[in-house]
Structures are given as C-alpha cells and as structure tokens.
C-alpha cells in the first residue's frame, strides 16, 4: 500500500503558504445524544447518576482554575509590556538629547507618556506600537556611534532585548494554556457537557500584527 503522504513526490506548493490566526470564537454545543446519555445514567441507578454529577462538579472546578491560569499568564505578558514602556521612555529621554529623533517614533512614544494599561482588547496593539517605536530607536542607535558609546543607553537597549524575549516566552505559555482550554471544552462527555451549559467558547491565542508580519518578511541585510 502506498503512503498517503509522500514527501518525495508531492504535491507541493512551491510558493509556500502564509497562515493567519482566525479571529473567531466557537461556542460549545451538545446535542440530544448528551441529554439521553445523562438520562440513561440515572435510569441505570442512582449511583451512576451521582458519580457523573460529581464528575461534572469537578469539571466545573477545573475550568474555573484553568480560567484563572489563563488570566495569570495574560497578566505576565502585561507586566513585561509595562516594563518595556518604562525602558522606552528612558531610552527616548537619552536619545532626544543627542539627535533629532524621527517624528513617527515620537508619536509612538507619546501615547505611553501617561502610562499603559494593556488588556484583552489592546494587548496586541500595545505590543505592536512598542515594537515599532523600538525599531526606530534601534536604527538611530546603530547609525550613531556616539549613541552606542552611551553606557546607559546601551544597557537600556540590552534590557529591551531581554524583555522582548521574555514577552515571547510568556506568549508561548499563554498560547499553551489557551490550547489546553480549547481542547478540554470539547472533551466529551463530562467537560463538553459542562462547557456547553456554562456557555463557554474557544479562546483566541496571541496573534502578530500585520505590520510585524511584513517586517519579518523584509530584508535585514
């Protein structure tokens, strides 16, 4: 019997394929079969019915704990974003005194002057704005030897690189927990039945902005 997938003969897409995260939350729904299943357990006796009831209570507790873990993971991302804002403001203060910084960079920084409050709705937007601002500053940093010789600025740029790696790692943890949630709410019978009764939906993992994707495809050298 031939292999269903043969990497030697194709077919292949020579142009490659760009992928995107779909911004859609899928609700959990159960049909009549699940209702019949629960009724059948009670018909079989009070013990099977009580056991399944106890399993549903545990499933509800599990989902509550998992939601708290997702919130904690999201908060970790926000903490690192806030630290990057502080680094950005310090860097801009130093750079402004040395060169005429690009106006677009200053516009990106201005929105953070009063602090940043990242949340579920604007977290990606804040991260993208920070990336854009730091990219502009990094260009200036590389172009002016006097700036590179500034010890405080060099330390701040190094700290920014560290925070960016931490944000990437925190996003991975967040996405892993979201994947766990999205898988478990469809685990029939117990978890799926509980999730449907609670009106749970899938969660959307972290997505990179279109600008970030375009920058990733650009030539750096």
Secondary structure, DSSP 8 states (H G I E B T S, - for coil): ---SS-TTT----TT-----------B----HHHHHHHHHHHHH-HHHHHHHHHHHHHHHHHHHHHHHHHHHHHHHHHHHHHHHHHHHHHHHHHHHTTS---HHHHHHHHTTTT-----TTTHHHHHHHHHHHHHHHHHHHHH-HHHHT-HHHHHHHHHHHHHHHHHHHHHHHHHHHHHHHHHHTT-TTHHHHHHHHHT-B--------HHHHHHHHS---
